Amino acid sequence: MLHRTAEPLLDELQALERRRIDRSGRPLHPREVYDFLETKRQNSNGAIGYLATRQ
């Protein structure tokens, strides 16, 4: 079931990386991947798909 949550995120992340490679010839830095995921978490109020952070 995790794939239902992770697949859309992976698609967005791969698209972001493709744009980055097209623009600079380099893949995303791990910090940029973290920032992307952290922004998604913040915008979703701590819940992504059926996953939720503990409060």
DRENLUM-842220 format. One record per atom (N, C-alpha, C): residue in one letter; x, y, z. Coordinates in steps of 0.1 Angstrom, whole numbers, plus 2048, in hexadecimal, padded with zeros to 3 digits. Layout:
aXYZ...
***
This chain:
m8087F4800m800800800m80880D800l81580C805l81D817805l81F81D7F7h81F8157EDh82181A7DFh8168247DBr80A8237E1r80082D7DEr80383B7E3t80A83B7EEt80F8487F3t81C84D7EDa8258437EBa8328477E6a8338497D7e82B8437CFe82C8447C1e82A8527BCp81F8597C0p81E8677BBp82A8707BFl82F86E7CBl83A8767D0l8468737C7l8498667C4l8548627BCl8528687AEd8468687A9d84486E79Bd84887D79Be8448847A6e8478927A7e8568947A8l85C88C7B0l86A88D7B3l87288A7A7q86E88079Fq87587D793q874888788a86888E787a86689977Ea86F8A5782l8708A878Fl8788B2794l8878B0791e88B8A3792e89989F78Fe89C8A0780r89289C778r89489D769r8968AC765r88E8B576Br88F8C3768r89D8C876Cr8A18C4778r8AE8C877Dr8BA8C3774i8B98B6770i8C38B1767i8C38B8759d8B78BB754d8B68C2747d8BC8D0749r8BB8D6754r8BF8E4756r8CE8E5759s8D38DB762s8E18DD767s8EA8D1763g8E48C675Fg8EB8BA75Cg8EF8B2769r8E98B6774r8EC8AF781r8DF8AA787p8E089F78Ep8D489A796p8D18A37A2l8C68A17A8l8C38A87B5l8CD8A37C0h8D08AD7C8h8D88AA7D4h8CF8A47DEp8D489B7E7p8CB8957F1p8C489F7FAr8CB8AB7FCr8C48B5804r8B88BB7FDe8B98BC7EFe8AD8C17E8e8A28B77E8v8A58AA7E8v89B89F7EAv8948A17F7y89C8A2802y8978A480Fy88E8B1810d8938BC80Ad88B8C880Ad87D8C6803f87D8BF7F8f8718BC7F0f8678B47F9l86C8AA800l8648A2808l85F8A9814e8678B181Ae8648B9826e8598C3822t85A8CA817t8508D3812t8438CC810k8438C080Ak8378B8808k8308B5816r8398B1820r8348AE82Dr82D8BA833q8348C6832q82E8D2838q8218D6832n8218D5825n8148D981En8098CF820s80C8C3824s8018B9826s7FD8B8835n8028C283Dn7FF8C284Bn8048B5852g80F8B084Eg8158A4854g810897850a807897846a80188A841a804889832i80987E82Di80B87B81Fi80486E81Cg7FA86F814g7F2863811g7EC85E81Ey7ED851821y7E884C82Ey7F284D839l7FE852836l808853841l807860848a809860855a80886D85Da81386D867t81887986At82387A874t81C87A882r82487688Cr81F876899r82088489Fq8168888A6q8168968ACq81A8958BA
***
